[in-house]
């Protein structure tokens, strides 16, 4: 049995279609839980990672900080617990942070810009689930030189980009409904404007991240104008949609059945789900299940800079529609606290939402905040959602007042500096606090 940061660790790898890669891994976990006196199972999922080693490194760092909190005896309620960890490993694609900062962007419309887009297309091979997706990426590379002068090439490019993914869950709250319905001849025109959003500036005496660039704005396409901005935005959104689809599929159809089987064999076992980035969507989908009948009952849910809409848990966010994961709230699936870390320092989590705003005809710096239809939960927390409390992420010496059954939006502008900064001691302390309160 493998140990990770002092915890019995059981990695389970999933394929793109949510199948378990090796059933022996699941059997090993089930056997351990049957013969051991484990009281609590932590289920943790990565988000935008290129390989399993990066995911394992994230898990090891966060769990080491959780272990430190436990060993310090901070929470008497956790003193005699016996733990196991299920590490979810799923094929995901990292959004490169260099695309969001000036030093990583190429000149507008230049040869370098076209070369960069060709390299981006090449780097996306193996990512998409659409039929013959890699061949389509080659065809897209060949179309690039024609895009500035040919509307026919632009339409063909858009059709091929949208064919890369299998459409399953078109959601109004993240713009996917619009992205796949806009006529081919209009899409690049709508997306050709630079996209920008504001990052928070921490207090002068804090160690967090400062704003990037003039006025604290960072842009996905600030240095690509016209057609090239549209191309980059279209590719970014398509990649977002693919990862969103895959995370939801693995959560609902892969992880959920395993955990329901575990519960059937060990109804006394406490389940604690933790997800970072699109892993947040994965664990939310694991709790929600495929329908009401497969709703999973868990003790705690910790969403660390999660990458899905801030209306994901909402009730009639537009007066008519519930969020995609609303049944998690309406079905009271989480017995203990739900915690959501959220900060405007996180540029990557909102990547799709400024693009969705362009599709809807909204053009402004600073879009994507909690008042915008298109906002990410890792930036703004859960919005228009029942039983939600706004709080702040505390130092590891603090004391939370968490309430079972409520969702706690933990503002983290001071203690989380960017999208990947989720394994620090303060985050581990918040996760342990939620577990102790359940």
RAKA-V650159 format. One record per backbone hydrogen bond with DSSP energy under -0.5 kcal/mol. CO is the residue of the C=O (numbers start at 1). NH is the residue of the N-H. E is the energy in kcal/mol with one decimal. If there is no record, write none. Layout:
co=<CO & CO>
nh=<NH & NH>
e=<E & E>
This chain:
co=<2 & 4 & 7 & 8 & 9 & 10 & 12 & 13 & 14 & 15 & 19 & 22 & 22 & 23 & 24 & 25 & 26 & 27 & 28 & 29 & 30 & 31 & 32 & 39 & 40 & 40 & 41 & 41 & 42 & 42 & 43 & 44 & 45 & 47 & 49 & 51 & 52 & 53 & 54 & 55 & 56 & 57 & 58 & 59 & 60 & 61 & 62 & 63 & 64 & 65 & 66 & 67 & 68 & 69 & 70 & 74 & 75 & 76 & 78 & 82 & 82 & 83 & 84 & 85 & 85 & 86 & 86 & 87 & 88 & 89 & 90 & 94 & 96 & 97 & 98 & 101 & 102 & 107 & 110 & 111 & 112 & 113 & 114 & 115 & 116 & 117 & 118 & 119 & 120 & 121 & 122 & 124 & 124 & 130 & 132 & 133 & 134 & 135 & 136 & 137 & 138 & 139 & 140 & 141 & 143 & 143 & 144 & 146 & 146 & 149 & 150 & 151 & 152 & 153 & 154 & 155 & 156 & 157 & 158 & 159 & 161 & 162 & 164 & 165 & 166 & 168 & 169 & 171 & 171 & 171 & 172 & 175 & 176 & 178 & 178 & 183 & 183 & 184 & 186 & 187 & 189 & 195 & 195 & 196 & 197 & 200 & 203 & 209 & 211 & 213 & 214 & 216 & 218 & 221 & 225 & 225 & 226 & 226 & 227 & 228 & 229 & 230 & 231 & 232 & 233 & 234 & 235 & 236 & 237 & 238 & 239 & 240 & 241 & 242 & 243 & 244 & 245 & 246 & 247 & 248 & 249 & 249 & 250 & 250 & 251 & 254 & 255 & 256 & 257 & 258 & 259 & 260 & 261 & 262 & 266 & 270 & 271 & 271 & 272 & 273 & 274 & 275 & 276 & 277 & 277 & 277 & 278 & 279 & 280 & 281 & 282 & 283 & 284 & 285 & 287 & 291 & 292 & 296 & 298 & 299 & 300 & 301 & 301 & 302 & 302 & 303 & 303 & 304 & 306 & 306 & 308 & 309 & 310 & 311 & 312 & 314 & 314 & 316 & 321 & 321 & 323 & 325 & 325 & 326 & 326 & 327 & 328 & 328 & 329 & 333 & 333 & 336 & 337 & 338 & 339 & 340 & 341 & 342 & 343 & 345 & 347 & 348 & 350 & 350 & 351 & 352 & 353 & 354 & 355 & 356 & 357 & 358 & 361 & 364 & 369 & 373 & 375 & 376 & 376 & 377 & 378 & 384 & 387 & 389 & 389 & 391 & 395 & 400 & 403 & 406 & 406 & 407 & 407 & 408 & 408 & 409 & 409 & 410 & 411 & 412 & 412 & 418 & 420 & 424 & 425 & 426 & 427 & 428 & 429 & 430 & 431 & 432 & 433 & 434>
nh=<9 & 7 & 4 & 85 & 2 & 87 & 89 & 21 & 91 & 18 & 15 & 25 & 26 & 27 & 28 & 29 & 30 & 31 & 32 & 33 & 34 & 35 & 36 & 270 & 42 & 84 & 43 & 272 & 44 & 86 & 274 & 88 & 276 & 49 & 92 & 55 & 56 & 57 & 58 & 59 & 60 & 61 & 62 & 63 & 64 & 65 & 66 & 67 & 68 & 69 & 70 & 71 & 72 & 74 & 73 & 76 & 78 & 79 & 81 & 39 & 40 & 8 & 42 & 10 & 87 & 44 & 88 & 12 & 46 & 14 & 92 & 96 & 99 & 100 & 101 & 104 & 105 & 110 & 114 & 115 & 116 & 117 & 118 & 119 & 120 & 121 & 122 & 123 & 124 & 124 & 125 & 127 & 128 & 133 & 136 & 137 & 138 & 139 & 140 & 141 & 142 & 143 & 144 & 144 & 146 & 147 & 147 & 149 & 150 & 151 & 154 & 155 & 156 & 157 & 158 & 159 & 160 & 161 & 162 & 163 & 164 & 165 & 130 & 167 & 168 & 170 & 171 & 174 & 176 & 177 & 175 & 179 & 180 & 181 & 182 & 186 & 187 & 188 & 190 & 191 & 192 & 220 & 221 & 367 & 218 & 202 & 206 & 202 & 213 & 216 & 217 & 199 & 197 & 224 & 228 & 229 & 229 & 230 & 231 & 232 & 233 & 234 & 235 & 236 & 237 & 238 & 239 & 240 & 241 & 242 & 243 & 244 & 245 & 246 & 247 & 248 & 249 & 250 & 251 & 252 & 253 & 254 & 254 & 255 & 256 & 258 & 259 & 260 & 261 & 262 & 263 & 264 & 265 & 266 & 269 & 41 & 299 & 300 & 43 & 302 & 45 & 304 & 279 & 280 & 281 & 307 & 282 & 283 & 284 & 285 & 286 & 287 & 288 & 289 & 296 & 294 & 295 & 298 & 335 & 336 & 273 & 303 & 339 & 275 & 304 & 305 & 341 & 277 & 308 & 378 & 377 & 312 & 383 & 314 & 325 & 316 & 323 & 319 & 317 & 318 & 326 & 328 & 329 & 329 & 330 & 331 & 333 & 334 & 332 & 298 & 335 & 405 & 301 & 408 & 303 & 410 & 305 & 412 & 346 & 347 & 350 & 351 & 353 & 354 & 355 & 356 & 357 & 358 & 359 & 360 & 362 & 361 & 363 & 367 & 372 & 375 & 310 & 379 & 380 & 381 & 343 & 315 & 407 & 391 & 409 & 411 & 398 & 402 & 406 & 338 & 408 & 389 & 409 & 340 & 410 & 391 & 411 & 342 & 393 & 415 & 416 & 421 & 422 & 428 & 429 & 430 & 431 & 432 & 433 & 434 & 435 & 436 & 437 & 438>
e=<-3.1 & -1.4 & -2.8 & -2.5 & -0.6 & -1.4 & -2.2 & -3.1 & -0.5 & -1.8 & -2.6 & -1.8 & -0.7 & -2.4 & -2.1 & -1.6 & -2.6 & -2.7 & -2.1 & -2.4 & -1.4 & -1.9 & -2.3 & -2.5 & -0.5 & -1.5 & -0.5 & -2.5 & -0.5 & -3.1 & -3.2 & -2.7 & -2.3 & -1.6 & -0.6 & -1.4 & -2.8 & -2.3 & -2.0 & -2.4 & -2.8 & -2.1 & -2.4 & -2.9 & -2.0 & -1.7 & -2.0 & -3.0 & -2.0 & -1.8 & -2.5 & -3.0 & -1.3 & -1.2 & -1.5 & -0.7 & -1.6 & -1.5 & -1.3 & -2.6 & -2.2 & -0.5 & -2.9 & -2.9 & -0.7 & -2.3 & -0.7 & -2.7 & -0.7 & -3.0 & -0.6 & -0.6 & -1.7 & -2.2 & -0.9 & -1.8 & -1.6 & -1.3 & -2.1 & -2.5 & -2.6 & -2.0 & -2.3 & -2.4 & -2.1 & -2.4 & -2.4 & -2.3 & -0.8 & -0.8 & -1.4 & -2.0 & -0.6 & -1.4 & -2.0 & -2.0 & -1.5 & -2.0 & -2.2 & -1.8 & -1.6 & -1.1 & -1.1 & -0.5 & -1.8 & -0.7 & -1.4 & -0.7 & -1.4 & -0.5 & -1.7 & -2.3 & -2.3 & -2.5 & -2.3 & -2.5 & -2.3 & -2.6 & -2.5 & -1.1 & -1.4 & -0.8 & -2.6 & -0.6 & -0.5 & -0.6 & -0.6 & -0.9 & -0.8 & -1.3 & -0.9 & -2.7 & -1.7 & -1.4 & -2.1 & -2.1 & -1.2 & -0.6 & -2.3 & -1.9 & -0.8 & -1.0 & -0.8 & -0.6 & -1.7 & -0.6 & -2.2 & -0.8 & -0.5 & -1.9 & -1.0 & -2.2 & -1.5 & -2.0 & -1.3 & -0.7 & -0.5 & -1.8 & -2.4 & -2.4 & -2.7 & -2.3 & -2.4 & -2.8 & -2.5 & -2.3 & -2.4 & -2.4 & -2.9 & -2.2 & -2.4 & -2.7 & -2.7 & -2.5 & -2.7 & -2.2 & -2.3 & -2.9 & -2.3 & -2.7 & -2.7 & -0.6 & -1.3 & -2.7 & -2.2 & -0.9 & -2.3 & -2.4 & -1.9 & -2.2 & -2.5 & -2.0 & -1.7 & -2.6 & -1.9 & -3.1 & -2.5 & -1.5 & -3.0 & -3.0 & -2.0 & -3.0 & -2.7 & -1.5 & -0.8 & -2.1 & -2.2 & -2.5 & -2.0 & -2.5 & -1.9 & -1.9 & -2.6 & -2.4 & -3.1 & -1.1 & -1.2 & -0.6 & -2.8 & -2.4 & -2.2 & -0.5 & -2.4 & -2.4 & -0.7 & -0.8 & -2.3 & -1.8 & -0.9 & -1.2 & -3.3 & -1.9 & -3.1 & -1.3 & -2.9 & -0.6 & -2.4 & -1.6 & -1.7 & -0.6 & -1.9 & -1.8 & -0.6 & -1.2 & -2.7 & -2.1 & -2.2 & -0.5 & -1.4 & -2.4 & -0.7 & -1.8 & -1.3 & -3.0 & -3.0 & -3.1 & -0.7 & -2.4 & -1.2 & -1.0 & -0.6 & -2.0 & -0.7 & -1.3 & -0.7 & -2.1 & -1.9 & -1.7 & -1.9 & -1.5 & -3.2 & -1.6 & -0.5 & -1.0 & -1.9 & -1.0 & -2.8 & -1.1 & -2.4 & -2.1 & -2.2 & -2.2 & -2.9 & -0.5 & -2.9 & -2.7 & -2.3 & -0.6 & -1.8 & -2.3 & -0.5 & -3.1 & -0.6 & -2.6 & -0.8 & -3.3 & -0.9 & -2.1 & -2.7 & -0.6 & -2.4 & -1.3 & -2.0 & -2.3 & -2.4 & -1.8 & -2.4 & -2.6 & -2.3 & -2.1 & -2.2 & -2.5 & -1.7 & -1.2>
